[in-house]
Each structure stands twice: as C-alpha cells, then as structure tokens.
Amino acid sequence: MKDIDPFDDRQRGPVLSVRFIVALALMVLGIAWIVYYYVAVRPDPTVLDSVPGSPAFMADLVRWNYVIGFGLFFLGLAVSAHPSTPLGRGRGVVTGMLGCFILGLIWICTFYVLANDQLDSVPVMNDLRQSNLFVGIGFMAVGFTFATRWE
C-alpha cells in the first residue's frame, strides 16, 4: 500500500499552495482588523465623551477601518478564485460563487430587516448603517470572480 499525502492530490492539485495561504492570510487579517477596531479602538457611542483606543492612526481612520478590513477580506476571497487553490477549481468554484452570492443576499436582507429599530444591537452593522449595502454587494461581486472560473 502506497503512502497517500492528504495535502497533494495530483488530479485536482495540491490543497496547500502559496496563493491559498496568502488568500487565507488576507481573509484572516481583514477579519482581525475589523474585530480589533470594533473592540479595542472604536469609541463607545453609548458613553458621553468616550475616548478612542490606540493605536492613534487606527482611531483617526474611523470608518475607513471597515473599508480596509472588508477590502482585505474580499481581496483574499478573490485571490482564492484561482485554479491553484481548492476554491478555484472543481466544486470549489461553485461553492465559492454560491457562498458569496448567498452571504451577500443574507447581509443585505439582514440589514433591511433590522434597519428600523434593532440595527443598533448588531455589531459592525450598527456602525456601517447604509454602507451595509456595499458590503452585501461586495460579497456578490466576489461571487462573480468565482463565476468567471466556472466551467
């Protein structure tokens, strides 16, 4: 019986490639950027005269932190839509495409359902307000990058 390497399938290509690791790193960095800004740097809007946390450059960026975080996340997803990654070939393309389309639709529908009274209780969405539409459309745009790889 020959040794089977679970990370190298000659017919489909390797699971771990440099591009896939870069894509994962970009996605994790984007999520970490948003979480760190929201938890540690963002001034609490419920407290009067709340002081933003540090680092100062991140506090100065205010809502641009969301653009950076979601931009890194979407870039990571777009980079993963390449044939050298598991999401860029075979069933991964369909999974990535439909996943992005559905996540975008869920994000926009959630925003519209909660927009009147309950949006203040949803982290990240409460800061973005109308910009939540851009996040949902961004997910769908990344879904189209996967769609270009679909055969």
C-alpha positions in Angstrom: 0.0 0.0 0.0 1.5 3.3 -1.0 1.6 6.4 1.2 -1.2 8.9 0.4 -0.5 12.5 1.2 -3.8 14.2 2.0 -2.4 17.6 1.0 -1.4 16.6 -2.5 -3.9 15.2 -5.0 -2.3 15.0 -8.4 -5.6 15.1 -10.3 -7.0 18.1 -8.6 -3.8 19.8 -7.5 -2.3 20.5 -4.1 -4.6 21.7 -1.3 -2.0 24.0 0.2 -0.3 26.4 -2.2 1.3 29.7 -1.7 -1.7 31.5 -3.3 -4.1 29.7 -1.0 -2.0 30.6 2.1 -1.9 34.2 1.0 -5.6 34.2 0.4 -6.3 32.8 3.9 -3.9 35.3 5.5 -5.7 38.2 3.8 -9.1 37.0 4.9 -7.9 36.4 8.5 -6.2 39.8 8.5 -9.3 41.5 7.2 -11.5 39.9 9.9 -8.9 40.7 12.6 -8.7 44.3 11.5 -12.4 44.8 11.8 -12.7 43.0 15.1 -9.7 44.8 16.7 -11.1 48.2 15.6 -14.6 47.5 16.8 -13.5 46.0 20.2 -10.4 48.0 21.1 -10.1 51.2 19.2 -13.6 52.4 18.4 -15.0 54.9 20.9 -18.1 53.7 22.6 -21.1 55.6 21.2 -23.2 55.0 24.3 -20.8 56.8 26.6 -20.6 60.6 26.5 -17.1 61.9 25.8 -15.8 58.4 25.1 -12.1 58.3 24.1 -10.9 56.1 21.2 -8.3 53.5 22.0 -4.9 53.1 20.5 -3.2 53.0 18.0 -3.9 56.6 17.1 -3.7 56.1 13.4 -6.4 53.5 13.5 -8.6 55.7 15.6 -8.1 58.5 13.1 -9.3 56.3 10.2 -12.7 56.0 11.9 -15.0 54.2 9.3 -12.2 53.7 6.8 -11.2 50.8 9.1 -14.2 48.9 7.7 -13.1 49.6 4.2 -9.7 48.3 4.9 -11.0 45.2 6.8 -13.6 44.2 4.3 -11.3 45.1 1.4 -8.7 42.7 2.7 -11.3 40.0 3.2 -12.7 40.4 -0.3 -9.3 40.5 -1.8 -8.5 37.3 0.0 -11.6 35.7 -1.4 -10.8 37.0 -4.9 -7.3 35.6 -4.7 -8.6 32.2 -3.7 -10.6 32.1 -7.0 -7.6 30.8 -8.9 -7.1 27.2 -10.2 -4.1 26.7 -7.9 -6.3 26.9 -4.8 -9.1 24.4 -3.8 -11.8 27.1 -4.2 -10.6 27.9 -7.7 -11.2 24.5 -9.3 -13.9 21.9 -9.5 -16.7 22.1 -6.9 -14.8 24.8 -5.0 -15.7 27.3 -7.7 -19.4 26.6 -7.3 -19.1 26.6 -3.5 -17.3 29.9 -3.5 -19.6 31.5 -6.0 -22.9 30.4 -4.4 -21.5 31.1 -0.9 -20.6 34.7 -1.8 -23.9 35.3 -3.5 -25.9 33.9 -0.6 -23.8 35.7 2.0 -24.3 39.0 0.1 -28.0 38.4 -0.1 -28.2 37.5 3.6 -26.2 40.5 4.6 -28.5 42.9 2.7 -31.7 41.2 3.8 -30.5 41.3 7.4 -29.7 45.0 7.1 -33.2 45.7 5.7 -35.0 43.6 8.3 -33.1 45.2 11.2 -32.8 48.7 9.8 -35.6 50.4 11.7 -35.1 49.7 15.4 -32.8 46.7 16.1 -29.7 47.6 14.0 -28.1 49.3 17.0 -27.7 46.0 18.7 -25.8 44.2 15.8 -22.1 44.7 16.0 -20.3 46.2 12.9 -23.7 46.7 11.1 -24.6 49.4 13.6 -21.5 51.5 12.6 -21.9 50.9 8.8 -25.6 51.9 8.5 -26.3 52.4 4.8 -22.8 51.2 3.9 -24.1 47.7 4.7 -25.4 47.6 1.2 -21.8 48.0 -0.1 -20.7 45.0 2.0 -23.5 42.8 0.6 -22.8 44.0 -3.0 -19.1 43.3 -2.3 -19.8 39.7 -1.4 -21.8 39.4 -4.7 -19.0 41.0 -6.7 -16.5 38.5 -5.3 -19.1 35.8 -6.3 -18.7 37.0 -9.9 -15.0 36.4 -9.7 -15.7 32.8 -8.9 -18.3 32.7 -11.7 -15.6 33.5 -14.2 -13.8 30.3 -13.3 -16.9 28.1 -13.5 -16.7 25.6 -16.3 
